[in-house]
Amino acid sequence: MTMRFTRRSFLGTSILAAGTLAMPAILRAQEGPIKLGTLTPLTGSGGAYGPVMADVVKKAAGEINKAGGVLGRELVIISEDDQTNPEAGLRAARKLIDVDKVSAIMGTWASSVTTAVAPVCWQSGVFLATVSGADSITKLPHQGFIIRTQPNTTLQGRKFGEFALELGAKNVAFVSPQTPFTESQFAALTKAVEAAGGKTSILIYDDKKTTLRTEVDQVLRSKPDAIVMGGYTTDTAVLVRDLYRANYKGKLLGFGYAVNKQLVEALPPDVSEGIVTLSPSAAQGTGGYKNVARLLGVDSPDTYSCQIYDHLNLISLAMAAGKGTTGTVIKDNVRKVAQGGGQKVDNAVDGLKLVTAGTKIDYDGASGPCDFTDIGDIEDAQFRYEQIKDGKIVLLKIA
């Protein structure tokens, strides 16, 4: 049998063959891995938290993958170091977005880093979930591409003011480096203290200095009975040491991310004794909290590890609900799986089964209920109050 090919039949056959060859490539692209990024401080001031945050995301993603992934696709987690530095963070974000093609970035820690990274995320259609607290972040024109699980700094400042009053303070000094959240924290602290008849003052210092004795002497002239320290671990250690040398006897309050195990180990016991800390609390005792503890092999996971665990779960569930993997799909569906009623879930493995079955879910995670305002702020949170006693950080209360 002889076959004759005209130009028309040859072109038709070629087009059909080309389409047949192209189809598997398209399907493979659709069925390929879903890439998500973590951008945490593996080094720098936040280096005590970033490695553990990245670790829990990879382990949680591993469990999701074992259960079938998201939309039948494997999650691939790509971790980068922001070095607790805006410039380094921006470079790392560019790499995650432009080279790795991630759909979402999770876990930015320092507010200055988040502020630098956020515009390139929303301009690229990449979803950003952060643990940064500066009020200014969610006031950016992010078009819904940002959520944060960390209470904003206005709420944190108010809590500091209220607790200083609870400790009997009437004259409260706020001593801090200049950060994106300094002004909002001090304003909220002042409002709380002045409402009770007290007064406040503020001093901004250079966090690169190796001694702050001149600044300490200046602060002590106003005779504060409580000092709220607004820096990070390294500069807070310098400040505490110089306050001790100046024989300051009033109350010292600091943020939990600064007054931590590393600070206690860096200072002699008598220097750090009595410092009170305040930080957003993870949802201790809940299923999500226990999941994080199990994944990390610890008894008490820190709040940032719990928050980034929630980031991964929320993003995974949002993609499943929206039947897509882009940042826009995540943005449009994250609240649908986190609030507004539905069956309660505390992990993505269980939640994905329900979403696939068409069941409405309401995710409450390791950091607490994940209900967000229109601009992306967490609506409410508990706080953890602790104090250094005999070289150890002990719990005072959770409220």
PyMOL commands that set and color helices and strands:
alter all, ss='L'
color gray80, all
select helices_A, chain A and resi 7-31+50-66+86-99+111-124+135-138+153-166+182-195+213-220+233-245+261-266+269-272+287-296+303-322+327-338+348-356
alter helices_A, ss='H'
color red, helices_A
select strands_A, chain A and resi 34-40+75-81+104-108+127-130+146-148+171-177+199-205+226-229+251-255+276-280+343-345+361-365+368-369+383-389+392-398
alter strands_A, ss='S'
color yellow, strands_A
deselect
rebuild
show_as cartoon
